């Protein structure tokens, strides 16, 4: 089960897999915003590591 404590100990790769496994339902604006935020954060992390 994923919870805030578990997430603290996850590797970057595990977090990336978890975030990419989420998919917002159409019409759920909060879920769509979270998905967009997560994808943007991953893109920024990728850019920072280059």
N, C-alpha and C positions, 0 to 999 in steps of 0.2 A: 504494500500500500504506500502511495506517495503522500508525504506530509511535509510541513516546513522543516522539521528536524532532518528527515531523510535527504531532502534536497541540499541541505548544507554540506553533506558529505559526498555528493555526486560529482563525478568528473565532468569536465566540459563536454566531452563526447556524449556522456549519458544525458546531460541536460539538453544538448542539441537534438538527440534522438527523441526525447520526451516532447520537446516543443514542436518538432516536425510531425509528431503523431497526432497533435491536436488539429482539429478542423472545425471552424465555426459553422454553425447552421445559418443558412441564409435568413436574413430578417432579424437575427439576434445581434443587435448593434454592439452590445458589450462584448460578446464573444468575438465578433469580427474585429473590434478594436484591439482586444487582447492578442488575437492572432497576428494582426498587423504590427503591433508593438513587439511581439516576440520575434517575428521575422526581421524587423528593423534592427533589434538588438543583436541578433546573430550576424547580420550583415556588417554592423559596426565592429563586432568582435573579429570577424574575418579580416576586415580592412586594417584593424589595429595590429593584427598578428603578422601582416605582410611586411 
